[in-house]
Amino acid sequence: MYPDPKRVRNNRVMVRLDEYEYDVLAAIANYQGEELAPFLRQLALRQAAIVLGDNNSVTLPSIAA
């Protein structure tokens, strides 16, 4: 069914945020017209690319400023 079954997103990670952190992230996602979970996924993958030194990664979606 899928070309690469490992690309199916079925791994979950729980992140606990305080009310202020949640409000900031939800506000940014709402401002950009995105859902919170995909927005946080983009942020996490972008930060992972930075940590790995791959700042020019083509596979990551851009986050509108």
N, CA and C of each residue as an Amber inpcrd file, in Angstrom:
protein
   195
   0.8160000  -1.1890000   0.0000000   0.0000000   0.0000000   0.0000000
   0.8660000   1.2610000   0.0000000   1.8830000   1.2870000   0.8640000
   2.7920000   2.4300000   0.9190000   4.1060000   2.0560000   0.2490000
   4.7160000   2.9710000  -0.5060000   6.0080000   2.6670000  -1.1120000
   7.0700000   2.3070000  -0.0670000   7.0630000   3.0010000   1.0600000
   8.0060000   2.7190000   2.1440000   7.2270000   2.6970000   3.4560000
   6.9170000   1.5220000   3.9830000   6.1110000   1.4300000   5.2060000
   6.7270000   2.1400000   6.4090000   8.0370000   2.3490000   6.4210000
   8.6770000   3.0410000   7.5360000   8.3670000   4.5320000   7.5420000
   7.8130000   5.0570000   6.4450000   7.4680000   6.4740000   6.3720000
   6.1010000   6.7840000   6.9750000   5.3460000   5.7490000   7.3220000
   4.0440000   5.9540000   7.9550000   4.2890000   6.4990000   9.3580000
   3.6410000   7.5830000   9.6940000   3.8640000   8.2500000  10.9810000
   2.9670000   7.6460000  12.0590000   3.4740000   6.6190000  12.7300000
   2.6870000   6.0140000  13.7900000   3.4710000   5.9390000  15.1040000
   4.5730000   6.6700000  15.2100000   5.3310000   6.7530000  16.4530000
   4.9540000   8.0450000  17.1660000   4.5900000   7.9080000  18.4390000
   4.1500000   9.0670000  19.2060000   5.1830000   9.4510000  20.2470000
   5.2650000  10.7480000  20.5010000   6.1380000  11.2740000  21.5390000
   5.3020000  12.2530000  22.3530000   5.3830000  12.1320000  23.6750000
   4.6340000  13.0490000  24.5230000   5.5620000  14.1660000  24.9980000
   5.0830000  15.3760000  24.8730000   5.8150000  16.5440000  25.3580000
   4.9090000  17.2670000  26.3350000   5.4210000  17.5460000  27.5060000
   4.6350000  18.2680000  28.5040000   5.0590000  19.7280000  28.5010000
   4.0920000  20.6130000  28.3570000   4.3350000  22.0540000  28.3300000
   3.5380000  22.7170000  29.4340000   4.0820000  23.8100000  29.9550000
   3.2630000  24.5680000  30.8890000   2.2990000  25.4320000  30.0730000
   1.4170000  26.1010000  30.7450000   0.3720000  26.8580000  30.0660000
   0.9380000  27.9670000  29.1900000   2.0030000  28.6160000  29.6470000
   2.6090000  29.7060000  28.8770000   3.2940000  29.1920000  27.6130000
   4.0250000  28.1020000  27.7370000   4.6890000  27.5140000  26.5710000
   3.6530000  27.0680000  25.5380000   2.6230000  26.4050000  26.0230000
   1.5680000  25.9440000  25.1220000   0.9090000  27.1210000  24.4120000
   0.5960000  28.1740000  25.1500000  -0.0650000  29.3390000  24.5650000
   0.7810000  29.9800000  23.4730000   2.1050000  30.0720000  23.7000000
   2.9940000  30.6650000  22.6900000   2.9990000  29.8170000  21.4270000
   3.1920000  28.5090000  21.5800000   3.2540000  27.6370000  20.4150000
   1.9160000  27.5520000  19.6820000   0.8300000  27.4940000  20.4300000
  -0.4960000  27.4640000  19.8000000  -0.7760000  28.7590000  19.0600000
  -0.3500000  29.8880000  19.6210000  -0.5640000  31.1820000  18.9630000
   0.2040000  31.2580000  17.6470000   1.4470000  30.7700000  17.6490000
   2.2400000  30.7950000  16.4130000   1.6050000  29.8930000  15.3610000
   1.2050000  28.6980000  15.7620000   0.5630000  27.7820000  14.8190000
  -0.7250000  28.3860000  14.2720000  -1.5290000  28.9820000  15.1370000
  -2.7720000  29.6160000  14.6820000  -2.4920000  30.7770000  13.7430000
  -1.4790000  31.5650000  14.0510000  -1.1220000  32.7130000  13.2110000
  -0.7300000  32.2490000  11.8090000  -0.0580000  31.1030000  11.7540000
   0.3690000  30.5750000  10.4550000  -0.7160000  29.7300000   9.7920000
  -1.8370000  29.5410000  10.4750000  -2.9330000  28.7720000   9.9060000
  -2.6650000  27.2810000   9.8740000  -1.8840000  26.7900000  10.8260000
  -1.5340000  25.3780000  10.8780000  -2.1000000  24.7370000  12.1380000
  -2.2010000  23.4190000  12.1110000  -2.5300000  22.6660000  13.3090000
  -1.2810000  22.6070000  14.1820000  -1.4810000  22.4780000  15.4760000
  -0.3580000  22.5160000  16.4120000   0.5980000  21.3340000  16.2330000
   0.0800000  20.1180000  16.1250000   0.9510000  18.9360000  16.0530000
   1.8750000  18.9590000  14.8320000   1.3760000  19.1990000  13.6180000
   2.2930000  19.2520000  12.4730000   3.2970000  20.4060000  12.5860000
   2.8580000  21.5170000  13.1690000   3.7560000  22.6480000  13.3820000
   4.8980000  22.2540000  14.3150000   4.5860000  21.5640000  15.4130000
   5.6200000  21.1280000  16.3520000   6.5400000  20.0960000  15.7130000
   5.9880000  19.2410000  14.8600000   6.8130000  18.2650000  14.1500000
   7.8140000  18.9830000  13.2590000   7.3720000  20.0060000  12.5460000
   8.2830000  20.7840000  11.6980000   9.3810000  21.4390000  12.5330000
   9.0010000  22.0200000  13.6670000   9.9960000  22.6510000  14.5320000
  11.0260000  21.6370000  15.0200000  10.5640000  20.4640000  15.4320000
  11.4710000  19.4360000  15.9460000  12.4270000  18.9560000  14.8530000
  11.9100000  18.7150000  13.6540000  12.7630000  18.2500000  12.5660000
  13.7420000  19.3280000  12.1190000  13.3100000  20.5730000  12.1160000
  14.2110000  21.6710000  11.7430000  15.3360000  21.7870000  12.7700000
  15.0040000  21.6890000  14.0550000  16.0310000  21.7660000  15.0930000
  16.9700000  20.5710000  15.0050000  16.4490000  19.3980000  14.6920000
  17.3020000  18.2160000  14.5350000  18.2910000  18.4230000  13.3880000
  17.8370000  19.0170000  12.2910000  18.7280000  19.2900000  11.1610000
  19.8190000  20.2740000  11.5630000  19.4640000  21.2660000  12.3640000
  20.4570000  22.2390000  12.8270000  21.4850000  21.5630000  13.7210000
  21.0200000  20.7280000  14.6450000  21.9340000  20.0260000  15.5550000
  22.8810000  19.1260000  14.7630000  22.3620000  18.4980000  13.7190000
  23.1830000  17.6090000  12.9010000  24.0510000  18.3710000  11.9030000
  23.9010000  19.6850000  11.8330000  24.7050000  20.4950000  10.9280000
  24.2100000  20.4970000   9.5090000  22.9730000  20.1260000   9.2960000
  22.3930000  20.0770000   7.9540000  21.3990000  21.2230000   7.8020000
  21.8900000  22.4390000   7.7630000  21.0290000  23.6150000   7.7000000
  20.3550000  23.7970000   6.3440000  20.8370000  23.1040000   5.3220000
  20.2890000  23.2700000   3.9750000  19.4650000  22.0610000   3.5330000
  18.8690000  21.3840000   4.5000000  18.1110000  20.1770000   4.1860000
  16.9360000  20.4950000   3.2720000  16.8140000  19.7540000   2.1910000
  15.7520000  19.9770000   1.2180000  14.4790000  19.2570000   1.6100000
  14.5780000  18.2000000   2.4280000  13.4140000  17.3850000   2.7350000
  12.4980000  17.9940000   3.7810000  12.9770000  19.0130000   4.5120000
  12.1520000  19.6130000   5.5540000  11.2900000  20.7110000   4.9650000
  10.0110000  20.7480000   5.3280000   9.1640000  21.8360000   4.8650000
   9.5840000  23.1440000   5.5220000   9.4240000  24.2180000   4.7800000
   9.8100000  25.5170000   5.3530000   8.7360000  26.0020000   6.3070000
   9.1600000  26.7070000   7.3230000   8.2450000  27.3060000   8.3000000
   8.1720000  28.7810000   7.9700000   6.9830000  29.2410000   7.6140000
   6.8200000  30.6550000   7.2570000   7.0670000  31.5250000   8.4870000
   7.7690000  32.5930000   8.2570000   8.0870000  33.4970000   9.3690000
   7.0210000  34.5450000   9.5260000
